[in-house]
């Protein structure tokens, strides 16, 4: 690499209409502030990563509006899909496909000497994430490409960090998929995994790999409220730099009064997530049998 590549990490943008009763914050205004700040970064970053929940309702007009807003950045942007996204809406609204597709949006690109691999962890109708066997096959093939380059993995749902399943499984990709992902990535030059979904900044070292989770541009989780999911006003974005020695992330928080936006009982979330997951698995099994 001729220079240390730099990038911006966005996540959980939740673009939508201001009158959406499920939005709870002005994501248009937040994104405008962040775009203004990103344009001030000197030297200009090499690329932007937007790691999922790009739209709040997954409708094509929201993706078109987001694409128009992000065009001001004038740099390559790599998108991942999250649980609020829909593949059909994204393919139509962001990529301009005439007919929507239900295929996972997995893709990779080399920019500034970095091989970026983006995985689609969204499961239609589910809150939690997953990777199917075909995606693991695709990932193994991509990891063999550009073996001399450092790699970044982008996936909306972060891997589950523990050695046993977590009752709050909806916070990441399925436990078994997390275990398989760790095994698949072992031995490769993975400088970091970039994720979102949980709405708070969190850095972990997972099987020797930095896992960077961003708060995002929608709302913040109050991590001190452990008996409920308490959402407050807050947003940040990350600036990453890849040196020969590894990955550095710097966070740029937006000023916030941390006003409460919404509260969800954890028991309700766990029950709802389990019901949605069971229904999604039943649909997938039915589709596979056809």
C-alpha positions, -999 to 999 in steps of 0.1 A, spaced: 0 0 0 14 34 -10 -4 51 19 -24 42 49 -60 38 36 -87 56 55 -125 52 54 -157 63 71 -180 39 89 -217 47 88 -244 23 101 -281 22 109 -290 52 89 -327 44 90 -336 67 62 -374 72 58 -402 97 59 -404 121 89 -440 110 96 -430 73 100 -443 65 136 -416 39 140 -387 62 132 -385 83 164 -357 106 152 -349 130 123 -324 108 104 -324 132 74 -311 160 96 -286 137 113 -272 125 80 -269 161 67 -248 169 98 -226 139 93 -221 145 55 -210 180 63 -184 167 88 -172 139 65 -166 165 38 -142 183 62 -120 152 67 -85 159 53 -71 140 36 -103 128 19 -111 92 29 -107 65 3 -142 50 8 -173 48 29 -188 17 45 -225 18 54 -231 -14 74 -269 -19 71 -303 -7 82 -300 19 54 -337 25 53 -362 23 81 -390 6 62 -371 -9 33 -391 9 6 -375 19 -27 -382 57 -23 -362 58 9 -332 42 -9 -335 67 -37 -335 96 -12 -305 81 7 -286 77 -26 -292 114 -35 -280 125 0 -249 104 -1 -239 115 -36 -225 147 -20 -197 126 -5 -183 118 -39 -164 87 -29 -170 49 -32 -197 37 -8 -201 0 0 -236 -10 14 -246 -39 35 -282 -48 43 -297 -51 77 -330 -63 92 -348 -30 85 -338 -33 48 -355 -52 21 -336 -67 -7 -363 -59 -32 -365 -22 -22 -327 -19 -21 -322 -34 -55 -348 -11 -70 -342 21 -51 -304 21 -47 -292 0 -76 -319 9 -101 -330 -26 -110 -364 -27 -127 -375 -58 -108 -366 -65 -72 -345 -95 -63 -346 -116 -31 -310 -128 -35 -286 -119 -7 -265 -88 -15 -230 -102 -10 -202 -84 -29 -166 -74 -26 -143 -48 -39 -106 -37 -37 -102 0 -29 -69 17 -20 -52 -17 -15 -79 -30 8 -101 -60 0 -135 -53 14 -160 -82 16 -196 -74 23 -220 -101 36 -258 -98 37 -269 -111 72 -305 -100 68 -332 -126 71 -365 -115 56 -390 -110 84 -365 -116 112 -347 -92 137 -316 -114 141 -292 -122 114 -279 -154 97 -256 -166 69 -267 -195 48 -244 -223 35 -241 -208 0 -229 -175 15 -202 -193 34 -191 -210 2 -190 -176 -15 -170 -161 14 -144 -189 13 -139 -182 -24 -135 -145 -18 -111 -150 10 -89 -168 -14 -89 -138 -37 -63 -110 -33 -44 -131 -7 -17 -104 -5 -41 -77 6 -55 -68 40 -92 -75 43 -122 -59 60 -155 -78 66 -187 -58 66 -218 -74 81 -248 -57 97 -254 -82 125 -221 -86 145 -210 -121 154 -221 -134 188 -191 -131 210 -196 -158 236 -188 -195 236 -225 -204 243 -258 -193 229 -271 -160 243 -308 -155 252 -306 -121 234 -297 -139 201 -315 -112 181 -285 -89 188 -263 -107 162 -260 -135 137 -270 -169 149 -246 -186 173 -238 -215 150 -231 -191 122 -209 -170 144 -189 -201 152 -186 -211 116 -176 -175 106 -148 -176 132 -135 -208 117 -138 -196 81 -119 -164 88 -91 -181 107 -57 -178 90 -66 -148 68 -54 -112 71 -87 -98 85 -80 -63 98 -115 -59 112 -152 -66 110 -175 -36 107 -211 -39 120 -241 -21 135 -275 -33 146 -272 -28 184 -270 10 183 -241 16 205 -204 20 199 -186 -13 209 -152 -26 202 -142 -62 208 -114 -85 199 -130 -117 187 -107 -147 180 -80 -121 173 -101 -100 150 -113 -64 159 -151 -62 157 -162 -26 154 -199 -19 160 -210 16 154 -238 35 172 -250 48 139 -271 77 127 -305 68 141 -307 65 179 -285 53 207 -290 24 231 -286 33 268 -262 5 277 -266 13 315 -303 3 313 -298 -35 315 -334 -44 324 -349 -29 293 -339 -16 258 -339 21 263 -333 42 232 -321 78 235 -311 105 212 -275 101 199 -254 94 168 -218 90 158 -197 79 129 -163 63 127 -131 71 109 -109 41 102 -73 39 92 -54 7 81 -17 7 90 7 -21 85 3 -27 122 -35 -30 121 -67 -11 123 -74 22 141 -109 36 146 -117 71 158 -152 80 167 -169 113 160 -200 118 182 -227 143 175 -237 166 204 -268 151 221 -290 157 250 -296 119 253 -333 125 255 -354 93 258 -370 83 225 -385 49 232 -383 19 256 -388 -18 248 -392 -45 275 -365 -71 270 -390 -100 276 -412 -87 248 -383 -84 224 -370 -119 232 -405 -133 227 -412 -114 195 -377 -122 181 -382 -159 188 -417 -159 171 -403 -140 140 -373 -163 138 -395 -194 140 -418 -180 113 -389 -171 91 -373 -205 94 -406 -221 85 -409 -199 54 -373 -207 44 -379 -244 49 -411 -243 28 -392 -223 0 -364 -248 0 -388 -277 -4 -405 -262 -34 
